[in-house]
Amino acid sequence: MPKDTSIKSVLIIGSGPIIIGQACEFDYAGSQAARSLKEEGIEVILINSNPATIMTDPSMADHVYLKPLNTKSIIEILKAHPNIDAVLPTMGGQTALNLCLEAEEKGIWEDFNVRLIGVDINAINITEDREQFKQLLEKIEIPAAPAKIANSFLKGKEIAQEFGFPLVIRPSFTLGGTGAAFVYKEEEFDELLTRGLEASPIHEVLIDKALFGWKEYELELLRDKNDNVVIICSIENMDPMGIHTGDSITVAPAMTLSDSTYQRMRDMAIKMMRSIGNFAGGCNVQFAVSPDEKEDIVAIEINPRVSRSSALASKATGYPIAKIASKLALGYHLDELMNQITKSTSAYFEPTLDYVIVKIPRWNFDKFDGADRRLGLQMKSVGEVMGIGRSFQEALHKATQSLEIKRNGLGADGKGYTNYEQIIEKLTNASWDRVFVIYDAIQMGIPLSRINEITNIDMWFLKQYEELYILEKEISTYTIDTLPKELLLEAKQKGFADRQIAHMMGCLESEVYKKRDEMGVNRVYKLVDTCAAEFKAKTPYYYSTFEAEIEKADGTRYVDNESTVTDKKKVIVLGSGPNRIGQGIEFDYSCVHGVLAASECGYETIMINCNPETVSTDFDTADKLYFEPVFWEHIYDIIRHEKPEGVIVQLGGQTALKLAEKLDRYGIKILGTSYEALDLAEDRGRFSELLSDLKIPFPKFGVAESAEEASKLADTLDFPLLVRPSYVLGGQGMKIVINKKELEEHVIDLLKSIPGNKLLLDHYLDGAIEAEADAICDGEDVYIIGIMEHIEPCGVHSGDSNATLPPFNLGEFVMQQIKDHTKKIAVALKTVGLINIQFAIKDDTVYIIEANPRASRTVPFIAKAYGEPYVNYATKVMLGEKKVKDFTFNPQLNGYAIKQPVFSFNKFPGVNKKLGPEMKSTGESILFIEDLKDDQFYELYSRRKMYLSR
């Protein structure tokens, strides 16, 4: 049966600002859904309040509403578009599902004659209401952990008495494990039960017997109207039950399941999906499996929507789950749709993987002082990376190299733990760096059986680790001159970086690279093709690996490289790596627009990134996608292979910028602003000299490289002082100090975590107003795309401030200074592309805080507020295709737009919520107001100084 032709207009609900537990995977899903529906000639109306994403780009839908996600907004949209036939709520995570439920309860869908597609209300209710779900599992005879519902404190106490400890508390209708907890001891129970009841919107929790040490698995499913079901991907958590899947290291396909158990799991998942309502779309099912030979299976939960794992499964298999799910929601059957990658097989054909993927979460505990860093049922990570390799070991290494935490992979970098007690503690209480600690434990000689006993991580994974360590020991016995080719090839096949191999032998990374080149141990690129090369793939989506040479009958030897280089002029865009605080989805937005603009200029576009949650790593965003770590060795090999005209670094945040120096040193052309200019802006001392030459005021400052130097400087600068390191993002390590004791403590602390860094000490302009400007410059002319005034005073990081566009109380004299300074600095830095400058205003004088000649966090916000494609324009300037004067700028904004930060403090009970120079927000929303009399503006302004912390 083809699609339902009565559906001509669809409303997609987005997921709102990025928070821990609901990140940019839903931006990816929503973007795919919008494109998928538009392909079918359907009018797409979209609501989402997040300005930083591609999903809310005007090109994504016929009508984009940047409005708060509430039923008031829904009613406004339905009144403005009486032709909307259906709503698709499964692409916006829990936020969209909860809003959909609320609208159903209020009768809104019925009032406007709008039907639900992709899921039904019954399915949402059954899967979200723990009691209904439990009853369903009993009815369809699927095993579940012993559990009971409590909707009062007293009932919870009774259940705990009956079950005994350890227990799990799971609140109903929450996201990212909010409020969920393991209860090991009776004395912890009261507080955790209260927290769980408060976290649930219906004040209900499920209390179940803890399945300690059981293995955890997920299956991603799709079902059509005809009840056909495909399983897209099996995912195994390396971490056992007890750690939220968003905080677990996960591996696809499942590695340690026997085939018979996998078949039982498949059957259970299909049975569960078919029993939760009559709908067509995607589903995620989670199971626990006993770690003994019986392999008992217990169902944990089912989510009738696309999820974090479905974004991962899409990137792991190349099968675009959200895209196909949207078409199924329209009534298509799986066997009527094409596999998007092969273009010759049906979407009913289940993907097969001839490679392994490993996902590792990315945490930001350093931003939450006093946070409990142990991992548990409540998700705490802010992003994730994925590595693709021919073996688990290679994929694991590539994922660890993608994290950007100054590690080069597992072991062999001199940064491991060597204290026995510390290692045991980190293994016992699962820590964010346990993936590295396992290696340290093996290196120390702790037996695998003991590591398995402490962590419950399957022996298969631990043996893989052990093999890596044995190989490291063997290589360490050689020098660069005596290392045999077989051993070098084996190390590279297992994912060791050149830097690690150099560390093992005490030589330079460049020497290992040279040796590899001489021996012909070079990367080859393989296609991610969904069908293990059984059918030809038409989509250029690649990962790298190493292969032994193959000898032909005529004696010639070769390695099989599936990435064919064309003779077109090419441009590489470096992505922004994993999401974290200070570098979020706004840089992915910029990268995607950069790719599209370069394509419009006739370039073949090549994207390099390792973040599975984003649109930039969609297989059809760029002409070629290399799903690889944004890590020097990988990038350099791709550049040597592809020979591009140049590389764009200013769209991928600090991740890409950090590689500019290496690119410059190796003679690779940086498109847009040169490395010299980027470095000048980053080097606080040199930048201040430039400002002096330009006669532009800046706060009194000094540079220190030790606590002693800092103390001497303080005598001339006057407290309060703002202390900040060079070359960091998101205000990392910035702090306002008010006396010498605080100064000394902070400087010592900083130099311990960022050794060799130059620290800048500024006199902090107490009570100043903060503003910022973004501009496009072609080296000569400058166009200011937006000037924003922060509602909070100077001292709160710009990413944590409510920013108003245009400014609301800066006089003409101050505005003129901002414009003049912006233009002077942009030209003096020889900026080609984007630049962001931050200002402090005191006594009608505008001081410069810093300048960043790159895409900033605020560019997408300004582009959405004014309705102009600024990144597209800036990219064309970087490529030298256009000058600033070639564009006709026509910004449209009635009233004001306010960028509102959103925080995820609820994931870290007991953490200091005060704001200061170090960024803590995880996302943002946009608020449009007509004038300054608006109640919401008044409330924000009245609270502006409340959170300022020193």
Summary of the structure (lengths in Angstrom):
residues: 950
radius of gyration: 27.5
end to end distance: 64.1
largest distance: 82.7
contacts: 3496
relative contact order: 0.08
helix: 36%
strand: 22%
